[in-house]
Amino acid sequence: MTDLDYNEDEILARASQGDRDAFGRLYERYVERIFNYVYYRTGNVHEAEDLTARVFQRAMNHIKNYTDRGVPFSAWLYRIAHNLVANWHRDRGRKQEVPLDELPSLPNKGDHPEKNLVHSQEQEALLKMIRRLPPERQNLLILKFVENMSNAEIGEIMKRSEGAVKSLYHRTLLSLRDQLEDQNLNLEGD
Amino acid sequence: MTTRRSDSHAEDFNRLETHLAGTLKRVAPPNGIVQRLRERITLPTRATITLRLHDWKTLFFVFGGVMSGMLLLVTIARALYYFVGRRHTL
């Protein structure tokens, strides 16, 4: 399927009338992005798979209620994903704590495996720090770096203004830098 | 002095952003995960739907099978009704 024959408004209209084939096209377009978001928020491939399926199940059940009020469909999906991940963290907190420090390494798209190995230790340390940040800061970093979204797009998903996102991003960087200094971790320049 | 400190801050941030960009990269989901998820949310693929609609022979046999089965059931029911009903009248 090419982007040329992809008209999201039309597909959304069909999907909201119960057209499963249309919903299938939306699924194909967004599944990888949602999987990435959930994967980085949970740090677990299996949980990411399970939660991604639940995101799309919920979206399919509620797509009739989705009304386009200037909010992109992707923002709606990310909000569903965010809520499910928040529930997952809450349930996990109630049950026995299982440390999620080992993020199973999935291949980065287009990276050479050797390069992955060289950076893995620094990356692991940084990932651990990111996972200790408050959820909204984690969201911000994932959307900015994994999804390459602009502050305005992130604002639509997080229900914040562009300025507020910019400010939150600055505070997040400050906090990460302070943590790095506290732990005497020195990220080497490339 | 202040300029030097802000330069150092900007440098720190740049380095941190570079590392964040290197760490938070889009990952490729494991093989088969997208298909498994698709099955879990019960979406037949476009190819499957097209295949099903084009496979008229299978459709013909399925339709024929269902009709024959129903005819058989009706015949059995009629036969039972006939024999049981006859016994009662004798």
Boltz contact constraints between the chains, C-beta under 6 A:
constraints:
  - contact:
      token1: [A, 24]
      token2: [B, 43]
      max_distance: 6.0
  - contact:
      token1: [A, 31]
      token2: [B, 34]
      max_distance: 6.0
  - contact:
      token1: [A, 35]
      token2: [B, 29]
      max_distance: 6.0
  - contact:
      token1: [A, 36]
      token2: [B, 26]
      max_distance: 6.0
  - contact:
      token1: [A, 36]
      token2: [B, 27]
      max_distance: 6.0
  - contact:
      token1: [A, 49]
      token2: [B, 33]
      max_distance: 6.0
  - contact:
      token1: [A, 52]
      token2: [B, 37]
      max_distance: 6.0
  - contact:
      token1: [A, 53]
      token2: [B, 37]
      max_distance: 6.0
  - contact:
      token1: [A, 53]
      token2: [B, 40]
      max_distance: 6.0
  - contact:
      token1: [A, 53]
      token2: [B, 41]
      max_distance: 6.0
  - contact:
      token1: [A, 56]
      token2: [B, 41]
      max_distance: 6.0
  - contact:
      token1: [A, 57]
      token2: [B, 41]
      max_distance: 6.0
  - contact:
      token1: [A, 106]
      token2: [B, 27]
      max_distance: 6.0
  - contact:
      token1: [A, 107]
      token2: [B, 28]
      max_distance: 6.0
  - contact:
      token1: [A, 108]
      token2: [B, 25]
      max_distance: 6.0
  - contact:
      token1: [A, 109]
      token2: [B, 26]
      max_distance: 6.0
  - contact:
      token1: [A, 109]
      token2: [B, 28]
      max_distance: 6.0
  - contact:
      token1: [A, 123]
      token2: [B, 23]
      max_distance: 6.0
  - contact:
      token1: [A, 126]
      token2: [B, 19]
      max_distance: 6.0
  - contact:
      token1: [A, 126]
      token2: [B, 23]
      max_distance: 6.0
  - contact:
      token1: [A, 145]
      token2: [B, 20]
      max_distance: 6.0
  - contact:
      token1: [A, 145]
      token2: [B, 21]
      max_distance: 6.0
  - contact:
      token1: [A, 145]
      token2: [B, 24]
      max_distance: 6.0
  - contact:
      token1: [A, 146]
      token2: [B, 24]
      max_distance: 6.0
  - contact:
      token1: [A, 146]
      token2: [B, 26]
      max_distance: 6.0
  - contact:
      token1: [A, 173]
      token2: [B, 13]
      max_distance: 6.0
  - contact:
      token1: [A, 173]
      token2: [B, 16]
      max_distance: 6.0
  - contact:
      token1: [A, 177]
      token2: [B, 12]
      max_distance: 6.0
  - contact:
      token1: [A, 177]
      token2: [B, 16]
      max_distance: 6.0
  - contact:
      token1: [A, 187]
      token2: [B, 15]
      max_distance: 6.0
  - contact:
      token1: [A, 187]
      token2: [B, 19]
      max_distance: 6.0
  - contact:
      token1: [A, 189]
      token2: [B, 15]
      max_distance: 6.0
  - contact:
      token1: [A, 190]
      token2: [B, 18]
      max_distance: 6.0
